[in-house]
Amino acid sequence: MMEKEEFLKKLEIELKIAKNSEYTLKNYLHFNKLFFDYSKKNPEEAQEEDLKSYIAENLSQKSAISIIMFLAALKFSFSSILGKDLTANIRRPKREKKIPTVLTKKEVSSLFKALNTKKSRLMVSLMYAAGMRVSEVTSLKLNDLDFEDNLGHIRQAKGKKDRVFNIPKFLYSKLKKHYDRQKPLGEVYLFSGKDGKKMSSRNLQKIVKLASKKAQIKKDVHCHTLRHSFATHLLENGTDIRFIQQLLGHSSISTTELYTHISPESIKKIKSPIDTLENE
């Protein structure tokens, strides 16, 4: 009978074959390990009721997305390795429709100024300037930048899609200087970490979090906040929503349309009907 350790090793192989992101790989392994530590059963002995018990005891107070991610992780592992789906009859909760946090342009500038190094300032500036996900910034390679055509290439992003972005004029010379420093060293990644390895997404998240506190921004700021802010600011500047969809790499326009509901500047322009009433 297959032990937990063997199951997790096989799961890691399946995730790599399926070309899942580092984030997905880490989380799927984590969720499966938590489940087996809880159930105290070998994978082949696990039942649907074990999953339900785990959710009830450990995830009932968590967000809907936490439960959905847990079920996705267990569905993938059991389907890939044992050819069965223990989650098939478990009802998924509806995702909460939360309005994402958006920074004002002034707050974005304050965040940049609070970053301690030129490298971190360049990374975070590019993330905002191109609406990139944190994993897309850390995965950016030297050969993904084309300075002649002024374009950057984001390879195999979420949903296994490629897309391009304009290298902003504001960052062009800084990016080129950084590129020229990295190239002779034989580096692969534009923003490499220690020993030339890819910087972890977690490190960049920490950098942004610390900078937001230093800048005394009261909002809950994450790397993805800059992506939300990028989209919202483009919309406020009058950019067609279909172009924003392409720049963000959204499969559906409905995902991008969320930003039409959260633009602070757009909301400010809306008059309450009470302001149009005639005083009697």
ABEGO torsion letter per residue (X at the ends): XBBAAAAAAAAAAAAAAAGBBAAAAAAAAAAAAAAAAAAGBBAAABBAAAAAAAAAAAAAABBAAAAAAAAAAAAAAAAAAAGBBAAAABBBBBBBBBBBBBBBAAAAAAAAAABABAAAAAAAAAAAAAGBBAAAAAABBAAABBAAAGBBBBBGBBGGBBBBBBBBAAAAAAAAAAAAAAAAAGBABABBBBGGBBBBAAAAAAAAAAAAAAAGBABBBBAAAAAAAAAAAAAAAGBBAAAAAAAAGBABAAAAAAAAAABAAAAAABBBAAAABBBX
